[in-house]
Amino acid sequence: MTARKCNRWNEHFKTERRDARRERYFPALQSDESTLAWEAPGADPTPDEVAAVTDLVEKMMRSLRTDTQRQILELRLQGHSYQEIGAEVGRSEQTVSRVLNTVREHLKATLSTP
């Protein structure tokens, strides 16, 4: 019974998609110099992406009516929770949530327009 089970797994792993014998090795990847070309790009944003996000955040800030709303958005962008923001600006969590939902809707509308 064990031999049959092992044979079934052997067949399973030798199917066309899973067959390890089909793996190909690229000789170019063997030297240290060429491996740099195959590395995944870093997670850091490009200067163009940074400029686009900065412009978008400035546009969102200008669209807000009061300094409190701007402060709420600024604190949220810094990673503060709704509770922390509410305590900082002297508003309820519901008000903070409402302001951020307004910003979110405005952002969606801005990004959907060509």
BADRENMAR-528518 format. One record per residue (C-alpha): residue number from 1; x, y, z; residue in three letters. Coordinates in steps of 0.05 Angstrom, whole numbers, plus 5000, padded with zeros to 4 digits. Layout:
<nodes>
num NUM u X v Y w Z residuo ALA
...
</nodes>
This chain:
<nodes>
num 1 u 5000 v 5000 w 5000 residuo MET
num 2 u 5056 v 5048 w 5017 residuo THR
num 3 u 5092 v 5032 w 4952 residuo ALA
num 4 u 5029 v 5047 w 4912 residuo ARG
num 5 u 5020 v 5112 w 4949 residuo LYS
num 6 u 5092 v 5133 w 4935 residuo CYS
num 7 u 5084 v 5114 w 4862 residuo ASN
num 8 u 5022 v 5158 w 4856 residuo ARG
num 9 u 5060 v 5217 w 4887 residuo TRP
num 10 u 5118 v 5202 w 4840 residuo ASN
num 11 u 5070 v 5205 w 4780 residuo GLU
num 12 u 5039 v 5269 w 4809 residuo HIS
num 13 u 5105 v 5305 w 4812 residuo PHE
num 14 u 5129 v 5281 w 4744 residuo LYS
num 15 u 5070 v 5310 w 4707 residuo THR
num 16 u 5088 v 5360 w 4653 residuo GLU
num 17 u 5080 v 5422 w 4696 residuo ARG
num 18 u 5115 v 5396 w 4758 residuo ARG
num 19 u 5171 v 5354 w 4729 residuo ASP
num 20 u 5236 v 5378 w 4761 residuo ALA
num 21 u 5274 v 5348 w 4702 residuo ARG
num 22 u 5245 v 5404 w 4658 residuo ARG
num 23 u 5277 v 5459 w 4698 residuo GLU
num 24 u 5326 v 5502 w 4659 residuo ARG
num 25 u 5386 v 5538 w 4687 residuo TYR
num 26 u 5411 v 5601 w 4654 residuo PHE
num 27 u 5486 v 5604 w 4650 residuo PRO
num 28 u 5483 v 5680 w 4653 residuo ALA
num 29 u 5458 v 5675 w 4724 residuo LEU
num 30 u 5518 v 5637 w 4748 residuo GLN
num 31 u 5566 v 5697 w 4749 residuo SER
num 32 u 5559 v 5752 w 4802 residuo ASP
num 33 u 5558 v 5808 w 4750 residuo GLU
num 34 u 5497 v 5784 w 4712 residuo SER
num 35 u 5454 v 5768 w 4773 residuo THR
num 36 u 5446 v 5842 w 4786 residuo LEU
num 37 u 5406 v 5848 w 4722 residuo ALA
num 38 u 5357 v 5795 w 4746 residuo TRP
num 39 u 5343 v 5824 w 4814 residuo GLU
num 40 u 5273 v 5848 w 4829 residuo ALA
num 41 u 5264 v 5923 w 4831 residuo PRO
num 42 u 5266 v 5955 w 4900 residuo GLY
num 43 u 5204 v 5977 w 4938 residuo ALA
num 44 u 5227 v 6050 w 4938 residuo ASP
num 45 u 5183 v 6095 w 4896 residuo PRO
num 46 u 5212 v 6130 w 4835 residuo THR
num 47 u 5219 v 6206 w 4836 residuo PRO
num 48 u 5160 v 6211 w 4788 residuo ASP
num 49 u 5116 v 6171 w 4835 residuo GLU
num 50 u 5137 v 6214 w 4894 residuo VAL
num 51 u 5120 v 6277 w 4856 residuo ALA
num 52 u 5052 v 6249 w 4835 residuo ALA
num 53 u 5033 v 6229 w 4906 residuo VAL
num 54 u 5057 v 6296 w 4933 residuo THR
num 55 u 5015 v 6334 w 4882 residuo ASP
num 56 u 4955 v 6290 w 4898 residuo LEU
num 57 u 4962 v 6301 w 4973 residuo VAL
num 58 u 4969 v 6376 w 4963 residuo GLU
num 59 u 4906 v 6375 w 4920 residuo LYS
num 60 u 4869 v 6337 w 4974 residuo MET
num 61 u 4892 v 6386 w 5027 residuo MET
num 62 u 4868 v 6446 w 4985 residuo ARG
num 63 u 4800 v 6413 w 4975 residuo SER
num 64 u 4788 v 6410 w 5051 residuo LEU
num 65 u 4751 v 6470 w 5080 residuo ARG
num 66 u 4778 v 6476 w 5150 residuo THR
num 67 u 4845 v 6471 w 5184 residuo ASP
num 68 u 4816 v 6415 w 5228 residuo THR
num 69 u 4800 v 6373 w 5167 residuo GLN
num 70 u 4870 v 6384 w 5141 residuo ARG
num 71 u 4899 v 6365 w 5207 residuo GLN
num 72 u 4857 v 6301 w 5208 residuo ILE
num 73 u 4883 v 6281 w 5140 residuo LEU
num 74 u 4954 v 6298 w 5159 residuo GLU
num 75 u 4951 v 6256 w 5222 residuo LEU
num 76 u 4920 v 6198 w 5185 residuo ARG
num 77 u 4974 v 6201 w 5132 residuo LEU
num 78 u 5025 v 6197 w 5189 residuo GLN
num 79 u 4992 v 6131 w 5211 residuo GLY
num 80 u 4952 v 6153 w 5272 residuo HIS
num 81 u 4889 v 6115 w 5290 residuo SER
num 82 u 4820 v 6147 w 5290 residuo TYR
num 83 u 4820 v 6149 w 5366 residuo GLN
num 84 u 4888 v 6184 w 5368 residuo GLU
num 85 u 4866 v 6234 w 5315 residuo ILE
num 86 u 4801 v 6249 w 5351 residuo GLY
num 87 u 4837 v 6262 w 5416 residuo ALA
num 88 u 4889 v 6306 w 5381 residuo GLU
num 89 u 4839 v 6350 w 5344 residuo VAL
num 90 u 4784 v 6348 w 5397 residuo GLY
num 91 u 4732 v 6313 w 5354 residuo ARG
num 92 u 4696 v 6247 w 5359 residuo SER
num 93 u 4718 v 6185 w 5321 residuo GLU
num 94 u 4654 v 6190 w 5280 residuo GLN
num 95 u 4674 v 6260 w 5257 residuo THR
num 96 u 4744 v 6236 w 5240 residuo VAL
num 97 u 4714 v 6178 w 5201 residuo SER
num 98 u 4666 v 6224 w 5164 residuo ARG
num 99 u 4722 v 6272 w 5144 residuo VAL
num 100 u 4766 v 6215 w 5120 residuo LEU
num 101 u 4708 v 6184 w 5081 residuo ASN
num 102 u 4697 v 6251 w 5047 residuo THR
num 103 u 4771 v 6253 w 5028 residuo VAL
num 104 u 4767 v 6181 w 5003 residuo ARG
num 105 u 4707 v 6197 w 4959 residuo GLU
num 106 u 4741 v 6260 w 4932 residuo HIS
num 107 u 4803 v 6219 w 4918 residuo LEU
num 108 u 4763 v 6166 w 4880 residuo LYS
num 109 u 4730 v 6220 w 4839 residuo ALA
num 110 u 4797 v 6253 w 4824 residuo THR
num 111 u 4830 v 6187 w 4803 residuo LEU
num 112 u 4772 v 6164 w 4760 residuo SER
num 113 u 4772 v 6228 w 4718 residuo THR
num 114 u 4819 v 6222 w 4658 residuo PRO
</nodes>
